[in-house]
Amino acid sequence: MDLKNLMEQRHSVRKYLDRKIDEPIVEIIEKKVEEINSESGLNIKAVFDDKEGFDSKLAKYGKFENVSNFLILKGKGNNLSETCGYFGEKLVFELMQLGLGTCWVALTYNKKNIKKYIEPKENLIIVISFGYPENQGYTRKSKSKSQVSNVDENSPQWFVDGVNAALLAPTAVNQQKFMLKLVDDKVEAKAKFAPCAKIDLGIVKYHFEIGSGKDKSIWI
Ligand SMILES: Cc1cc2nc3c(=O)[nH]c(=O)nc-3n(C[C@H](O)[C@H](O)[C@H](O)COP(=O)(O)O)c2cc1C
């Protein structure tokens, strides 16, 4: 299935089957993570078969079940939040293509229990849980195109398509606090002031690029 169709189908999955990830799939994930790390300069770590990372009251409150696999998005340097958002979402679709469900998680994991995976001087930005899905997640409300962009009847189709794909992006508490402005033939993307909004922005930019068919050179 192509990425645009996958974007339409994606929802956060918080309940997983109590089943280990098959070994060949583990190998594919490790390889993808390695590729994304060398592309992005991040040091994302894939953790398999560790139930302690989500062993917390918050996780239960957040309705997570059987989480034993997760990606830890971390690294050193500047602009980490947006970079983690962009490349984390790229991995989300790699995982979906392997038949796995995912959920971005800023709060509802056990920070203490995953400390052992963080190397000196690294910043932990966020986690993505994944596993064989027990369900496919749920539809949710969305803002309209005009609430998140300057789209109008004269906008080129690629911009409209990009904004539509951006509206399908997961954002923290479904806040969708971003703005996409077409300025001549480029796009300005801004995060509003809100928790995790910079991570959201990276995710949104990834969606926009896929939806519009443009590459990174589209951004102002
Ligand atoms: C940066 C970020 C942080 C998130 N943190 C959490 C979290 O801590 N707990 C949780 O249950 N869901 C979390 N989510 C998932 C969002 O609630 C979810 O993406 C949003 O409600 C939209 O739903 P959808 O992903 O099904 O489209 C997070 C999503 C993002 C992008």
The ligand as a MOL file (V3000), in Angstrom:
LIG
                    3D

  0  0  0     0  0            999 V3000
M  V30 BEGIN CTAB
M  V30 COUNTS 31 33 0 0 0
M  V30 BEGIN ATOM
M  V30 1 C 3.9900 14.3580 20.2320 0
M  V30 2 C 2.8800 13.4090 20.6290 0
M  V30 3 C 2.7460 12.9920 21.9510 0
M  V30 4 C 1.7330 12.0910 22.3110 0
M  V30 5 N 1.6680 11.6310 23.6100 0
M  V30 6 C 0.7260 10.7260 23.9590 0
M  V30 7 C 0.6910 10.1940 25.2900 0
M  V30 8 O 1.5040 10.5320 26.1530 0
M  V30 9 N -0.2730 9.2660 25.5890 0
M  V30 10 C -1.1710 8.8530 24.6500 0
M  V30 11 O -2.0240 8.0070 24.9750 0
M  V30 12 N -1.1830 9.3410 23.3680 0
M  V30 13 C -0.2410 10.2580 23.0070 0
M  V30 14 N -0.1910 10.7530 21.7110 0
M  V30 15 C -1.1650 10.2980 20.6960 0
M  V30 16 C -2.2060 11.3790 20.4050 0
M  V30 17 O -3.1250 11.4630 21.4720 0
M  V30 18 C -2.9220 11.0590 19.0730 0
M  V30 19 O -1.9720 11.0750 18.0340 0
M  V30 20 C -4.0260 12.0640 18.7650 0
M  V30 21 O -5.0650 11.9810 19.7060 0
M  V30 22 C -4.6040 11.8650 17.3590 0
M  V30 23 O -5.0980 10.5620 17.2020 0
M  V30 24 P -4.5600 9.6160 16.0330 0
M  V30 25 O -3.0790 9.3900 16.2710 0
M  V30 26 O -5.3560 8.3530 16.1850 0
M  V30 27 O -4.7820 10.3120 14.7250 0
M  V30 28 C 0.8050 11.6380 21.3240 0
M  V30 29 C 0.9500 12.0730 19.9950 0
M  V30 30 C 1.9830 12.9370 19.6430 0
M  V30 31 C 2.1440 13.3330 18.2180 0
M  V30 END ATOM
M  V30 BEGIN BOND
M  V30 1 1 1 2
M  V30 2 1 2 3
M  V30 3 2 2 30
M  V30 4 2 3 4
M  V30 5 1 4 5
M  V30 6 1 4 28
M  V30 7 2 5 6
M  V30 8 1 6 7
M  V30 9 1 6 13
M  V30 10 2 7 8
M  V30 11 1 7 9
M  V30 12 1 9 10
M  V30 13 2 10 11
M  V30 14 1 10 12
M  V30 15 2 12 13
M  V30 16 1 13 14
M  V30 17 1 14 15
M  V30 18 1 14 28
M  V30 19 1 15 16
M  V30 20 1 16 17
M  V30 21 1 16 18
M  V30 22 1 18 19
M  V30 23 1 18 20
M  V30 24 1 20 21
M  V30 25 1 20 22
M  V30 26 1 22 23
M  V30 27 1 23 24
M  V30 28 2 24 25
M  V30 29 1 24 26
M  V30 30 1 24 27
M  V30 31 2 28 29
M  V30 32 1 29 30
M  V30 33 1 30 31
M  V30 END BOND
M  V30 END CTAB
M  END
